[in-house]
């Protein structure tokens, strides 16, 4: 993947949370905080010829939903559900992946499953060993991430990436893939935390345990990558059925519904659900406590949940 494509991927990630001004894009994607004119020119050079982006006369950028998410029926989408276990919550502080679980979902059916331990080439903190059950001796003979990167990339290519708190899992996979291969599959992302908040607003918490309990989903091998990925895959099927009950039947409709909820969260407004307004969500937490526990490995909060 070229540097420019990687930067465009970062722009898509930022704009997935909503519109952003040119100078905000320059700062978030390119790290430019100096001369506004030069920063603006750099953004237009990067994004101006890409049909996946739109900019209005005021210099506010958005994703083109039709370019990013055509009206593919939800039943026809190939989903790759992923969970990663890590040594902590911050890649830039040296934390690394220690286990990956991947489950394919196609046509409403759970299919191929893949799991592997990963040697992080560093000690696993005791608290993580206790939390996951993954110990230093267990990963000592496991391949480093370079040894599994190709198999993972193949399972991601051309499919929608799904995780519970997708931004956390994708951030680690993205950095590991870049470090191992210099390339990252350009995939759409779906967060089941965010989807759960949209479709099951009555729940106080939307962590994996809460949503699994709500739908009667057993979780086997909790806090192990494949166990959590399998539970998330089953959760995804329940949430997709709930989406279709609300007449959300394709990827474009799903994105629009999630964007409306995100906008309501930011403005303190409401979104419609079966003709009735949802309650205002301005005071909703960035990450539910149980989701925070799942994805916080070093005492810091995880990053905000996924792209769509």
C-alpha distance (Angstrom), angle and dihedral (degrees) to the residues before:
residue distance angle dihedral
X1 . . .
X2 3.80 . .
X3 3.79 121.4 .
X4 3.81 89.9 -112.0
X5 3.80 93.1 53.8
X6 3.79 89.9 48.3
X7 3.81 90.2 52.3
X8 3.80 90.7 49.5
X9 3.79 88.8 52.6
X10 3.80 88.5 53.8
X11 3.82 89.8 49.6
X12 3.81 90.1 52.4
X13 3.79 90.1 50.3
X14 3.81 91.7 52.7
X15 3.81 95.1 43.6
X16 3.80 91.7 47.9
X17 3.81 85.7 76.8
X18 3.80 90.9 55.9
X19 3.81 142.9 -75.2
X20 3.79 119.3 -29.8
X21 3.79 133.3 -169.2
X22 3.79 119.6 -113.2
X23 3.80 92.3 -107.9
X24 3.80 91.4 50.9
X25 3.80 89.6 51.1
X26 3.80 89.8 48.5
X27 3.78 91.0 52.3
X28 3.80 96.8 42.4
X29 3.80 99.1 41.3
X30 3.80 105.4 26.7
X31 3.79 101.2 23.8
X32 3.81 90.5 -125.2
X33 3.79 116.0 152.2
X34 3.79 101.4 152.8
X35 3.80 131.1 79.7
X36 3.84 108.7 11.8
X37 3.79 93.4 -145.9
X38 3.78 94.2 53.9
X39 3.80 91.5 43.8
X40 3.81 91.5 51.5
X41 3.79 92.7 48.6
X42 3.79 90.4 51.6
X43 3.80 92.0 52.4
X44 3.80 92.9 48.3
X45 3.81 90.1 48.4
X46 3.80 90.2 52.4
X47 3.81 100.7 42.0
X48 3.79 107.9 15.3
X49 3.81 96.6 91.2
X50 3.80 96.1 41.7
X51 3.81 113.0 100.0
X52 3.79 89.7 -153.1
X53 3.81 91.0 74.1
X54 3.80 133.0 63.0
X55 3.79 129.2 -165.6
X56 3.79 126.7 -168.7
X57 3.82 127.6 -146.7
X58 3.81 90.1 -92.6
X59 3.80 90.7 59.6
X60 3.80 95.9 -107.4
X61 3.81 114.2 146.3
X62 3.80 127.2 -149.3
X63 3.78 135.9 170.2
X64 3.78 116.5 -102.5
X65 3.82 100.5 -122.7
X66 3.79 93.7 -160.0
X67 3.79 91.6 53.7
X68 3.79 93.1 45.5
X69 3.77 101.3 36.1
X70 3.80 118.4 21.6
X71 3.76 118.8 -168.3
X72 3.80 95.4 -80.8
X73 3.82 109.5 162.2
X74 3.79 111.8 -112.5
X75 3.79 89.2 -125.8
X76 3.82 89.9 59.7
X77 3.79 97.4 49.7
X78 3.78 121.3 107.9
X79 3.80 108.1 -136.4
X80 3.80 125.3 -163.0
X81 3.80 109.5 -161.3
X82 3.80 113.4 -159.9
X83 3.77 138.6 -176.6
X84 3.79 125.5 -178.6
X85 3.77 129.7 -166.3
X86 3.79 115.5 -152.7
X87 3.79 142.3 -175.6
X88 3.81 89.6 -112.5
X89 3.77 144.9 -30.5
X90 3.81 104.1 -80.6
X91 3.80 126.2 65.9
X92 3.80 91.4 -171.2
X93 3.81 89.5 58.9
X94 3.77 92.2 55.7
X95 3.80 101.2 -91.7
X96 3.79 115.7 148.1
X97 3.80 141.3 -172.9
X98 3.81 116.5 -88.7
X99 3.81 100.3 175.8
X100 3.80 138.3 14.3
X101 3.79 128.5 -163.8
X102 3.81 121.9 -170.7
X103 3.81 128.7 -174.5
X104 3.81 125.5 -178.3
X105 3.80 119.8 -144.5
X106 3.81 119.2 -167.2
X107 3.78 130.2 167.8
X108 3.78 92.4 -5.8
X109 3.81 92.2 -54.9
X110 3.80 129.3 111.5
X111 3.78 108.5 -126.8
X112 3.79 138.3 159.7
X113 3.81 116.3 22.2
X114 3.80 127.7 -165.9
X115 3.78 132.5 -178.3
X116 3.76 135.5 172.5
X117 3.75 139.1 170.2
X118 3.80 113.6 -128.7
X119 3.78 127.2 -149.5
X120 3.82 104.2 -129.4
X121 3.82 91.4 -164.7
X122 3.79 89.1 -126.6
X123 3.79 138.4 72.7
X124 3.78 118.4 -78.0
X125 3.82 109.9 -126.6
X126 3.79 113.4 -112.8
X127 3.80 92.6 -119.0
X128 3.82 89.8 56.7
X129 3.79 91.7 48.0
X130 3.80 88.6 52.8
X131 3.81 92.9 44.2
X132 3.82 97.5 48.8
X133 3.78 104.2 20.1
X134 3.82 88.5 -126.1
X135 3.79 110.4 132.5
X136 3.78 135.8 -170.7
X137 3.83 93.0 -105.4
X138 3.82 90.2 52.8
X139 3.81 93.4 57.4
X140 3.80 96.6 36.7
X141 3.79 91.9 90.6
X142 3.81 96.3 33.6
X143 3.81 121.3 107.0
X144 3.80 119.5 -98.3
X145 3.78 114.4 -112.7
X146 3.81 90.5 -93.3
X147 3.79 87.6 65.5
X148 3.81 94.4 57.9
X149 3.81 101.4 30.8
X150 3.80 95.0 95.4
X151 3.80 94.2 50.4
X152 3.79 90.9 48.3
X153 3.80 94.2 48.0
X154 3.81 90.3 52.4
X155 3.79 90.6 53.5
X156 3.81 91.7 50.5
X157 3.80 100.6 44.3
X158 3.80 115.9 110.9
X159 3.80 94.8 -1.9
X160 3.81 137.3 98.9
X161 3.81 112.5 -98.6
X162 3.82 112.1 -133.2
X163 3.80 128.8 -173.2
X164 3.77 140.0 148.8
X165 3.81 99.4 -102.3
X166 3.79 89.7 6.5
X167 3.77 97.0 -168.6
X168 3.81 91.9 62.7
X169 3.80 94.8 49.8
X170 3.79 94.4 40.6
X171 3.80 93.0 47.9
X172 3.80 91.4 57.2
X173 3.81 94.8 42.3
X174 3.78 91.3 47.2
X175 3.80 93.3 52.1
X176 3.80 92.8 44.1
X177 3.81 92.0 49.2
X178 3.79 92.3 47.2
X179 3.79 91.7 49.4
X180 3.81 92.9 45.9
X181 3.80 101.9 41.0
X182 3.80 109.9 3.9
X183 3.81 87.5 -122.5
X184 3.81 135.9 93.7
X185 3.82 126.3 -169.4
X186 3.79 110.2 -117.8
X187 3.78 101.4 -125.6
X188 3.77 137.2 164.8
X189 3.79 113.1 -117.9
X190 3.79 131.6 -143.9
X191 3.80 123.6 -169.4
X192 3.79 116.9 -152.3
X193 3.82 90.8 -159.7
X194 3.79 89.0 60.9
X195 3.79 92.6 40.1
X196 3.79 90.8 50.4
X197 3.79 91.4 51.9
X198 3.80 89.3 52.5
X199 3.79 97.9 46.3
X200 3.82 103.0 30.4
X201 3.82 102.6 36.2
X202 3.81 92.3 155.1
X203 3.81 91.9 73.7
X204 3.79 116.3 93.6
X205 3.79 91.8 -148.2
X206 3.78 130.8 30.8
X207 3.77 102.9 -165.7
X208 3.79 118.6 130.0
X209 3.81 93.9 -96.6
X210 3.81 92.7 51.3
X211 3.80 95.9 47.2
X212 3.79 93.5 42.0
X213 3.80 90.1 52.4
X214 3.80 90.8 48.2
X215 3.81 92.4 54.5
X216 3.80 96.0 36.5
X217 3.80 94.2 -113.5
X218 3.81 116.0 158.0
X219 3.80 116.3 -139.0
X220 3.79 113.7 -147.5
X221 3.82 117.0 -166.1
X222 3.79 95.8 8.3
X223 3.81 114.3 -150.7
X224 3.78 91.7 20.3
X225 3.78 113.8 112.1
X226 3.80 100.7 -120.0
X227 3.79 93.8 39.9
X228 3.80 91.4 53.6
X229 3.81 93.0 41.1
X230 3.81 91.5 51.9
X231 3.81 91.5 49.3
X232 3.81 89.7 48.2
X233 3.81 90.4 50.3
X234 3.80 90.4 53.9
X235 3.79 89.4 46.1
X236 3.80 89.8 51.4
X237 3.81 90.9 56.6
X238 3.81 91.2 52.4
X239 3.80 91.7 47.5
X240 3.80 93.0 48.3
X241 3.80 89.7 53.0
X242 3.81 88.7 49.9
X243 3.80 89.5 50.3
X244 3.79 92.0 52.2
X245 3.81 89.7 50.1
X246 3.80 85.5 60.2
X247 3.82 90.1 50.3
X248 3.80 92.3 -105.5
X249 3.78 98.3 139.2
X250 3.79 107.3 154.7
X251 3.78 141.0 39.5
X252 3.77 93.8 -101.4
X253 3.79 91.9 53.8
X254 3.78 90.7 47.4
X255 3.77 92.3 51.7
X256 3.80 92.2 47.9
X257 3.82 92.2 50.3
X258 3.79 91.9 50.0
X259 3.78 91.5 46.2
X260 3.81 91.3 51.8
X261 3.78 89.4 52.4
X262 3.79 91.3 48.1
X263 3.80 90.7 50.3
X264 3.81 91.0 49.4
X265 3.80 89.4 50.5
X266 3.79 91.2 53.4
X267 3.80 95.9 44.2
X268 3.80 100.8 35.9
X269 3.78 90.7 -118.4
X270 3.78 130.6 123.6
X271 3.78 138.7 -110.8
X272 3.77 127.4 -140.8
X273 3.80 121.8 -104.5
X274 3.79 116.7 -177.1
X275 3.77 90.5 -28.1
X276 3.81 94.4 -48.3
X277 3.80 126.0 99.0
X278 3.76 118.6 -115.2
X279 3.81 114.2 -128.0
X280 3.81 117.2 -91.4
X281 3.78 111.9 -82.4
X282 3.79 103.3 -164.6
X283 3.79 91.1 115.5
X284 3.80 96.2 47.7
X285 3.81 112.4 126.3
X286 3.78 120.1 -110.5
X287 3.80 89.5 -122.6
X288 3.79 128.8 10.7
X289 3.79 115.1 -114.8
X290 3.78 94.4 -114.9
X291 3.80 90.9 47.0
X292 3.80 88.5 48.9
X293 3.80 90.5 53.3
X294 3.78 90.4 50.3
X295 3.77 95.2 52.2
X296 3.78 104.8 29.5
X297 3.75 111.1 92.7
X298 3.79 104.5 163.9
X299 3.79 106.8 31.5
X300 3.81 95.0 -84.9
X301 3.77 124.1 111.0
X302 3.76 116.3 -104.4
X303 3.76 119.5 -113.2
X304 3.77 117.9 -88.7
X305 3.78 118.0 -75.7
X306 3.77 125.5 -83.9
X307 3.72 141.3 -56.0
X308 3.79 102.6 -94.7
